[in-house]
Amino acid sequence: MVGTAFKALFLAHAPDGDPKKNRCVIETGKYKLFVVVVKNQEQALEETKNHVKKEGIHSILLCPGFTHKNIAEIQETAGEKVGVYVARGDSPSNQIAMQVMQKEGWFPQK
């Protein structure tokens, strides 16, 4: 189809994420990327449902913070015609990210 962009949604977690404020769209003409930062799985499912219905999303990209259960729920919500992908890093990369996230207070202190 001429003029139809490939549409992807990138969902990321942050403890202070607010999907009403923390969002953007990047468009090239052939690619349209929606980026939304959510605080929890409830918000991720709501954003998934809305973007699939309203925007005709083809692909959903998830940050490493999503669990296998979260991913399964997102796939079920998105439906069979939407690809779901997860960004995962190697061990050194995960350690770098974890150190910064801990320093910035992402995780509650025990």
C-alpha positions as CSV (number, residue, x, y, z in Angstrom):
1,M,0.0,0.0,0.0
2,V,1.5,3.4,-1.0
3,G,1.5,6.0,1.8
4,T,1.0,3.6,4.7
5,A,3.5,3.9,7.4
6,F,4.8,1.1,9.5
7,K,3.5,1.9,13.0
8,A,5.3,0.8,16.2
9,L,4.6,1.5,19.9
10,F,7.6,1.6,22.3
11,L,6.5,1.1,25.9
12,A,9.0,1.8,28.8
13,H,8.6,1.6,32.6
14,A,9.6,4.4,35.0
15,P,8.5,4.7,38.7
16,D,7.3,8.3,37.9
17,G,6.0,7.5,34.4
18,D,2.8,9.3,33.4
19,P,1.5,8.2,30.0
20,K,-0.6,11.4,29.7
21,K,2.6,13.5,29.8
22,N,5.5,11.2,29.0
23,R,4.8,10.5,25.3
24,C,5.9,11.5,21.8
25,V,5.5,10.5,18.2
26,I,8.3,10.4,15.7
27,E,7.3,10.2,12.0
28,T,9.3,9.8,8.8
29,G,6.5,9.1,6.3
30,K,7.2,5.4,6.1
31,Y,7.6,4.9,9.8
32,K,5.6,6.2,12.8
33,L,6.9,5.5,16.2
34,F,4.8,6.2,19.3
35,V,6.8,6.3,22.6
36,V,5.0,6.1,25.9
37,V,6.4,5.8,29.5
38,V,4.2,4.0,31.9
39,K,4.3,3.5,35.7
40,N,2.7,0.0,35.8
41,Q,1.3,-2.9,33.8
42,E,-2.3,-1.5,34.0
43,Q,-1.2,1.6,32.1
44,A,0.8,-0.5,29.7
45,L,-2.3,-2.6,28.8
46,E,-4.4,0.5,28.4
47,E,-1.8,2.1,26.1
48,T,-1.6,-1.1,24.1
49,K,-5.3,-1.4,23.7
50,N,-5.7,2.3,22.7
51,H,-2.8,2.4,20.2
52,V,-3.8,-0.9,18.5
53,K,-7.4,0.3,18.2
54,K,-6.9,4.0,17.3
55,E,-3.5,3.9,15.5
56,G,-3.4,0.5,13.9
57,I,-0.1,-0.5,15.5
58,H,1.8,-3.2,13.7
59,S,4.6,-3.8,16.3
60,I,5.1,-3.2,20.1
61,L,8.6,-2.8,21.5
62,L,9.0,-3.3,25.3
63,C,11.8,-2.2,27.6
64,P,13.6,-4.9,29.6
65,G,11.5,-4.1,32.7
66,F,8.5,-6.2,31.4
67,T,8.2,-9.7,32.9
68,H,7.2,-12.7,30.9
69,K,3.7,-12.5,32.4
70,N,3.5,-8.8,31.4
71,I,4.6,-9.6,27.9
72,A,2.0,-12.4,27.6
73,E,-0.8,-10.0,28.8
74,I,0.3,-7.3,26.3
75,Q,0.4,-9.9,23.4
76,E,-3.1,-11.0,24.4
77,T,-4.4,-7.4,24.5
78,A,-2.7,-6.5,21.2
79,G,-4.0,-9.5,19.3
80,E,-2.6,-11.9,16.8
81,K,-1.9,-9.3,14.1
82,V,0.6,-7.3,16.2
83,G,4.2,-8.3,16.8
84,V,5.5,-7.9,20.3
85,Y,9.3,-7.6,20.9
86,V,11.4,-7.1,24.1
87,A,14.7,-5.3,24.4
88,R,17.1,-7.3,26.4
89,G,20.8,-6.6,27.2
90,D,23.7,-8.8,28.0
91,S,24.9,-9.2,31.6
92,P,27.4,-6.2,31.6
93,S,24.7,-4.0,30.0
94,N,22.1,-5.1,32.6
95,Q,24.6,-4.3,35.4
96,I,25.2,-0.8,34.1
97,A,21.5,0.0,33.8
98,M,20.8,-1.5,37.2
99,Q,23.4,0.6,38.9
100,V,22.1,3.8,37.5
101,M,18.5,2.8,38.3
102,Q,19.3,2.0,41.9
103,K,21.3,5.2,42.3
104,E,18.3,7.2,40.9
105,G,15.8,5.5,43.4
106,W,13.9,3.3,41.0
107,F,13.6,0.5,43.6
108,P,12.0,0.9,47.0
109,Q,14.5,0.5,49.9
110,K,14.0,-2.5,52.1
